Amino acid sequence: MGNSAKKRVQRGPSNQTAERRPRRVLLWGAIAILAVGVVSIAVAVSGETPATGTTAARDPDAVAAGAELYQATCASCHGMDLGGTGIGPPFLDVIYAPNHHGDEAFQQAVAYGVVPHHWNFGPMPPVGAQAGLTREDVALIVAFVRSEQEAAGIFSDPSH
């Protein structure tokens, strides 16, 4: 009995243990990816800085500058009147209300693009660098969009 116990110990890990190792690696990889996703969403939702906050929406100069930038860089897809087009969704919709898509969501969309999740439009490519837009430029565009939403009575998405 002593020899057989020795043999089992000397043989190394069982096939069952060896089969579990890739599963554990896969599981920990999935957990890490999920954690990164959760943190990214938290930053996107709550990571607003003063440059991207709603204070600029009350500044008439910021709103006017944002209107010019919007017309030059966003209107071809999202409509001159923010009402959308055949290739881009409208910003005058509760989906884009500040409590559903915060100001930082606009920053992220411009910088990294968007996979469609509310509309049947194609994906939005990242346009920030291509259009020469800075974070400050996007904050001005958001100020314009927020002022237009406010004028249209869009303050919040009741589903959120």
C-alpha positions, 0 to 999 in steps of 0.5 A: 500500500505504501508503494502505490501511494508513492506512485500516485504522488510521483505521477504528477497532476491527474488528467482531471486537474490538467483539464481544469487548468485551461478552464480556470485561465478562461474563467479568470480571463473572462472575469478580468474582461468583465471587470474592465468593462464595468470600470469603463462604463462607470468612468464613461457614466460618471467621469464628467469633468468641468469641461464636459459638464452641463454648466457649459450648456448655460453659457451662450458663447459655449452654445454658439461655438458648439452650434458651429462645430456641430454644423461642421462635424455632426449635422451630416449624420445627425441632422441640421436640426438634431432630428437625425438622418437616414444614417444617424440617430436624432439627438432630440430624443429621450435616449440622449437625455443627460440621465441616459447618455451623459456628456462623457458618452458623447466624448467616448463616441467621438473618440472611439466610435459606437456600436449601435445599441438603440437604433438600426443605424450602422456603427459610428466610426471614431471621428474626433481625431479625423475631424480635429476635435478636442475634448473641449470642442466636443464639450462645446458641441454637447453644450449646444445639444443640451441647450437644444434638448432643453428647449425641446423639453428633453430633460431626462429619460423616464425609463432611467 
